[in-house]
Amino acid sequence: MTFWTAWERLKLLGCGALKELDSRSGEIKSMRTAKAHRRRGVASKILEHIIKEAERRAYHRLYLETGAIPEFAPARALYARYGFEYRGPFADYIDDPNSVFMTLALL
């Protein structure tokens, strides 16, 4: 697992992580933006960094799991803007009404 943070001077803006599932795919983990810094493009920058790293690693596909409740609608919209599509559970996840699963083809 590789974990990144975004900072502005001494203020933590957000974070994100990339977990290798196998040699051809990864999972985006722990994407968060500090409440005081939302709607400033922090999540987009972190997501772009993770996608570039996944491409550098020659992954063919990225996966993610996020929440299904309304509070996660901005996250789902962000992922959709970057081309992620909805899908069923992957890896060790099971179908759960509180979870949404998405994927992005790379390369």
Beta strands, then each sheet from edge to edge (+ up, - down):
strand 1: 2-8
strand 2: 11-22
strand 3: 25-33
strand 4: 61-67
strand 5: 85-87
strand 6: 99-105
sheet 1: 1+ 2- 3+ 4+ 6- 5+
end
